[in-house]
Amino acid sequence: MEIKSADFLVSSAKFNQLPAADRPEYAFVGRSNVGKSSLINALVKRKNLAKTSSTPGKTQLINHFTVNKDWYLVDLPGYGYAKASKKKRESFATMISEYIEQRENLMTVFVLIDSRVKPMDIDMEFLRYLGIKEIPFTIVFTKRDKLSQKQFAEQMRRYKDRLLVEWEELPNIILTSSVKGTGMSDILDFIEDTNKLFKPPA
């Protein structure tokens, strides 16, 4: 897929503020500081489309972007941001779950996981939640360039072993590096193929 345009559309604090569900939609989510904004910018080849920050927890609303004028890219708040207040974390959780469970045109959730860290319960719990709710998802490992081939292979072994404890087969996995552009074409090819399955809500 060639990216011809990518534009910010709207930020929403509540489900009823979301734009019309008239085109396929893809949500990007992960723990705070996973490199989500950098990946989104690398994906659409725009330096500052999604706001990057050295401070985790920057994204606090559901941000919609229109790509090629025919599909939505959605930047969701990060989950598990420890420094946020309990009330704010609960607000984020409610916002994310309401969106994921009720958004009719949501085709796939891209769950971003930092390839440098060992499998964490919070990520596994989120994947389990998506499975229970029967929400299609793809695991996107970020920051691939930060590890040697040996380190990365060891990390993937850890994740595959952990995932296969609960899953009969491994979920779809894409390896990425925002710095080197690794995996961007894989994500876009996946979106292009999935767009063909979209049927506008009645």
N, C-alpha and C positions, 0 to 999 in steps of 0.2 A: 504493500500500500504506500502510495506517495502522499505525504502530508502537504496539502496545498494551503490550508488555513487552520488556525487554532485560535479561538477567541474566548475570553472570559464572558460568561453569560450572567450568572447570578449566584449569590451566597444565601443560603437558607438556614434558618434556625429551627424551623418546624416543617413537618411533612407536608402540611397544606400550603407551604410556600414554594414547593418545588415546581419547576417548569412542566409544561404538558408532556406526558409520556408518549410522544409521537414519533420517537426514533430510538434505535437501539442504544443502550447505555452500559457503560463499563465503569465499575467503581474500583478505586485503589485505596487500600487501607493497610495499616500495619502499626506496630508499636512506634511510639515517638522516637524520632532520631534514626529511623531506619533508612532514610535517604529517599523518601517518597517524592518530595518536591523536585529534587534533582533528577529522579528518574522520569517524572512527568515531563519536565522541561527537555530532557534528552530525547524522549519519545516523540515529541512534536516539534523538536528542533527550534525551540524558543527559549532563550536564556532566562527570562523572568516571567513566564506565564504563571507558574505556581510559585508562590513566595517562599524562598528558602531562608532558613534562619539557623544560627548556631544554638538557639534556645529551643529545646524540645517543647512540643505542645503548641506550636504556632497555629496550626489549623484547628479552629474551634467551631467551624460551620461546615455545612455541606456545600461544597463549591462545584458548580457546573461550568464546564467548558464545552463549546461546540467545535468539533473537529471536522474539517472538510464539509461543513454545513449539513452533514447527514448522520452524525452520531455524537453522543454525549460522552465525555470523559468526566468522571466525578472524583474529586479529591475529598475523602472522608477524614474526620478527626482521628488522630491516632488513639489507640486504646492502650491502657496501662500506664498512663503518664503519672508517675508517682507523686510529683510535686504539686499536682492539681489538688484542690480540696475534694473531700469525699463527695460533697454535693455536686461539684463540677464533673467528677468522674462518673457519677450516676447519671447526670444529665447527658454526657457524651454517650454512655452505654445505651440509654433510652433512645437517643437520636439515631444512633447507628442501627440498632435492632429494628426500630420502626421503619427506617428506610429500607433495610435489607429484606425484611419480611413482607413489605407491602408494595414496593415499587414494581409495577407491572412490566415495565420495559427493561428491567435489569437483566442483562444477558449473562454476565460473569462478574464475580468479585476477584480481583487480583490481590492476593494476600502477600504483602512484602515482608520478607524475613532477612535480617542481616546475616550473611553467610559466615561472618566471623565468630558469631556467638553459638554456644551449644544449645541444643533444643531446650526451649523454655516452656514451662507449663502454660503460661498465658497464651502463647501462640497455638499450642496444641488444643487448648480449650476453645479457642476461637474457631479453629478448623473443625473441631467436633461439633460445635454449635451450627456451623454452616451445613455439615453433613446431616445433622438431625432435622434441620429445616429444609433439607433437599435444595439448597442453593448452589448452583454451579460455581466452582472456584478453581483458580490456578494459583499455585505457589510460585512466587517470584523471589528468587534469592538475589539480594543486592550486594554490591561492593565486592564482586568476584575478583576484581583486580588487586584487592588488598591481601590476597592469600596466594601462597605458592601452590603449584599443582598438587604437591603432596599434602599440604595442609587442607586444601579444598576437598580432595578426595576423602580425607579422613572425616571432614565435617559432613560430607554427603552420606558417608556410611552411617554416621551417628543419626542423622535425620531419617534415613531410610529405615534403619532398625527401629527407631522410635515410632515412625508412622505405621509400620507394618504390624505393630502391636495392636492397633485399633482398626486399621483399614485392610480390607482383603487384597487390594492392589493399590499401588502408589497413585496419588493424585497427579494431575498434570503439573509438570515442573518446568520453569524457564529460568535460566541462569543469566544474570545481567551485570553490567558495569556501566553506570552513567558516565563515567570518565572516558571510557574507551568505546562506548556505544554498543557493547556486547549485549545481545539478546533483544535489542530494540526491534529489529526486523521480525524476530520470532513473535513478539507480542502483537505487532501490527498485522502480520499474516494471520494470526489467530483471530484477531478482531475482524479482519476482512472476510474470513471464512464464516465466522459466527454471524456477521451482519446479514448474511443470506438467509438465515433462519428466522429473522425477525418478522413478527406479525403484529401490526398495530393493535393495541387494546381496543375492544369493541366499545 
